[in-house]
Amino acid sequence: MVVAPDADDERSDWTPEELEAGLERTIDVAHRGTSVMFTGTEFLVQFAVPNFYFHLTAAYAILRSQGVQVTKGDFLGFSFG
């Protein structure tokens, strides 16, 4: 199992080779007494991106339900006009 670097590691000099190597890395996600193994690519596509959009959508819905005037452009990150 590969351990992710510390959150305090603000390294900004990653080489393309190091980034590519992360796609083949094995990632073990433990949750509720079980675990799922992913490659880096599988983790990104099947877990990280969907999880990000789930939470973004939930936050958007909560803000809207509380009367905050957010629009589709706020959700998408741009506006027309």
C-alpha positions in Angstrom: 0.0 0.0 0.0 1.3 3.5 -0.9 0.8 6.2 1.6 -0.1 9.7 0.4 2.3 12.5 1.2 1.4 14.7 4.2 -1.2 17.3 3.6 1.4 19.9 4.7 3.6 18.8 1.7 3.1 21.7 -0.7 5.4 20.4 -3.3 5.0 22.1 -6.6 7.9 20.5 -8.6 6.2 17.2 -9.7 7.7 15.8 -12.8 5.5 14.4 -15.6 6.9 11.0 -14.8 6.0 11.2 -11.1 2.4 12.3 -12.0 2.1 9.4 -14.5 3.3 6.9 -11.9 0.5 7.9 -9.7 -2.0 6.6 -12.2 -0.7 3.1 -11.7 -0.3 3.4 -7.9 -2.5 1.1 -5.8 -4.9 2.9 -3.5 -6.7 1.2 -0.7 -9.9 3.0 0.4 -11.1 1.7 3.8 -14.7 2.5 4.9 -17.1 0.9 7.4 -15.0 -2.2 8.1 -14.2 -3.1 4.4 -11.9 -1.8 1.8 -11.7 -1.4 -1.9 -8.5 -1.4 -4.0 -8.1 1.0 -6.9 -5.3 1.9 -9.3 -4.7 5.6 -9.4 -6.7 5.9 -12.6 -9.6 3.9 -11.3 -9.6 5.9 -8.0 -9.7 9.2 -10.0 -12.5 8.2 -12.4 -14.6 5.9 -10.2 -14.2 7.6 -6.8 -12.6 11.0 -6.5 -14.4 12.9 -9.3 -17.9 11.5 -8.6 -17.3 12.2 -4.9 -16.3 15.7 -5.6 -19.4 16.4 -7.8 -21.7 14.7 -5.3 -20.5 17.1 -2.5 -20.5 20.1 -4.8 -24.1 19.4 -5.8 -25.1 18.8 -2.2 -23.6 22.1 -1.1 -25.3 23.9 -4.0 -28.7 22.4 -3.1 -28.3 23.3 0.6 -27.4 26.9 -0.3 -30.4 27.1 -2.6 -32.7 25.7 0.0 -31.6 28.4 2.4 -32.4 31.2 0.0 -28.9 31.9 -1.2 -29.1 33.4 -4.7 -26.7 31.0 -6.5 -27.2 30.3 -10.2 -26.2 27.6 -12.7 -23.3 29.8 -13.6 -22.1 29.7 -10.0 -22.3 26.0 -10.1 -20.5 25.7 -13.4 -17.9 28.4 -12.6 -18.8 30.8 -15.4 -21.7 32.9 -16.6 -23.0 34.1 -20.0 -23.0 37.9 -20.4 
